[in-house]
Amino acid sequence: MDITTTDLGLVARVQNLSKSYGTDRTRVDALRDVDLGIRRAEFTAIMGPSGSGKSTLMHIMAGLDSPTSGRVWLGDAEIGGMDDANLTLLRRRRIGFVFQSFNLVPTLDVEGNLLLPFELDGRRPTTRERDWIDELEQALGLEGRLAHRPHELSGGQQQRVAIARALATRPELVFADEPTGNLDSRTGREVLELLRTASTRYGQSIAMVTHDPIAASYADRVVFLADGRIVEDRGRSDAAEISRFMLDMEASS
Ligand SMILES: Nc1ncnc2c1ncn2[C@@H]1O[C@H](COP(=O)(O)OP(=O)(O)OP(=O)(O)O)[C@@H](O)[C@H]1O
């Protein structure tokens, strides 16, 4: 019998993953033979220089892009052979996303955007979920903005709505691409605390792409990519250690 992703204590996994874009002279090897598992209830930071493959890895793990070769599991389901309808359902039920581009619906107000994942799933939040949404709104300072549309918000406020929306249904896995990129340092810290709370209190797994050593220091695990390969996989580290490693990595490249 095969060992499942769950048996390994993981919520998502890639094996021998490679991704190339273009052909011949225009070919770019964005990922080269990557093996990675995202552990249950753990907060993982993915770091690396610009162009090292972080976003590509996250998009493939989330089933938003397909690999050139290798295998990908979301939970125990291998997504390689899955049709679009099943993949969409799997994503909707199990995954939350915070994209760099926020992906808010412009015609819905903040509250409408926050409730969208429930709408798409054809249900309303339970009382406990409603309490959690209220807590997210409060922690992210959105209470005064619930009737506003995205274009009436600052970039940082839009970012916070995207984060609250990704966490609202308490999906077992949250992918976040530079979630603190547009935030001032105090709000950024609150977002990182929230992500940590989501993993410690609710057992959610968080996979966060970041360039920021301080943001990465909130994570339980820090994975470094360089030139499409994993070059380091370490436990919780402080911001100074992470900065030092990044500088050493850049110096040796
Ligand atoms: N759609 C695409 N077509 C062609 N090349 C691509 C495409 N998407 C990414 N790449 C290339 O793949 C490599 C990895 O890109 P990726 O966006 O994953 O890097 P990253 O580590 O997330 O970078 P950054 O920190 O700048 O966001 C880069 O060299 C990039 O130019």
The ligand as a MOL file (V3000), in Angstrom:
LIG
                    3D

  0  0  0     0  0            999 V3000
M  V30 BEGIN CTAB
M  V30 COUNTS 31 33 0 0 0
M  V30 BEGIN ATOM
M  V30 1 N 4.6280 32.5330 -17.3500 0
M  V30 2 C 5.9550 32.5380 -17.4450 0
M  V30 3 N 6.5640 32.4730 -18.6330 0
M  V30 4 C 7.9110 32.4440 -18.7470 0
M  V30 5 N 8.7520 32.4730 -17.6790 0
M  V30 6 C 8.2020 32.5390 -16.4740 0
M  V30 7 C 6.7730 32.5880 -16.2690 0
M  V30 8 N 6.5240 32.6410 -14.9350 0
M  V30 9 C 7.7380 32.6500 -14.3320 0
M  V30 10 N 8.7360 32.5840 -15.2500 0
M  V30 11 C 10.1780 32.5430 -14.9670 0
M  V30 12 O 10.4100 31.5110 -14.0230 0
M  V30 13 C 11.3770 31.8990 -13.0560 0
M  V30 14 C 10.7750 31.7820 -11.6540 0
M  V30 15 O 9.7470 32.7600 -11.5090 0
M  V30 16 P 8.9220 32.9560 -10.1450 0
M  V30 17 O 7.8980 33.9950 -10.4030 0
M  V30 18 O 8.4710 31.6230 -9.6590 0
M  V30 19 O 10.0620 33.5010 -9.1770 0
M  V30 20 P 9.9480 34.1460 -7.7270 0
M  V30 21 O 11.0050 33.4990 -6.9040 0
M  V30 22 O 8.5390 34.0540 -7.2460 0
M  V30 23 O 10.3330 35.6650 -8.0380 0
M  V30 24 P 9.9270 37.0550 -7.3110 0
M  V30 25 O 10.5350 37.0100 -5.9430 0
M  V30 26 O 10.5960 38.0830 -8.1950 0
M  V30 27 O 8.4190 37.1500 -7.3170 0
M  V30 28 C 11.7970 33.3240 -13.4300 0
M  V30 29 O 13.0040 33.2580 -14.1540 0
M  V30 30 C 10.6710 33.8160 -14.3040 0
M  V30 31 O 11.1300 34.7540 -15.2460 0
M  V30 END ATOM
M  V30 BEGIN BOND
M  V30 1 1 1 2
M  V30 2 1 2 3
M  V30 3 2 2 7
M  V30 4 2 3 4
M  V30 5 1 4 5
M  V30 6 2 5 6
M  V30 7 1 6 7
M  V30 8 1 6 10
M  V30 9 1 7 8
M  V30 10 2 8 9
M  V30 11 1 9 10
M  V30 12 1 10 11
M  V30 13 1 11 12
M  V30 14 1 11 30
M  V30 15 1 12 13
M  V30 16 1 13 14
M  V30 17 1 13 28
M  V30 18 1 14 15
M  V30 19 1 15 16
M  V30 20 2 16 17
M  V30 21 1 16 18
M  V30 22 1 16 19
M  V30 23 1 19 20
M  V30 24 2 20 21
M  V30 25 1 20 22
M  V30 26 1 20 23
M  V30 27 1 23 24
M  V30 28 2 24 25
M  V30 29 1 24 26
M  V30 30 1 24 27
M  V30 31 1 28 29
M  V30 32 1 28 30
M  V30 33 1 30 31
M  V30 END BOND
M  V30 END CTAB
M  END
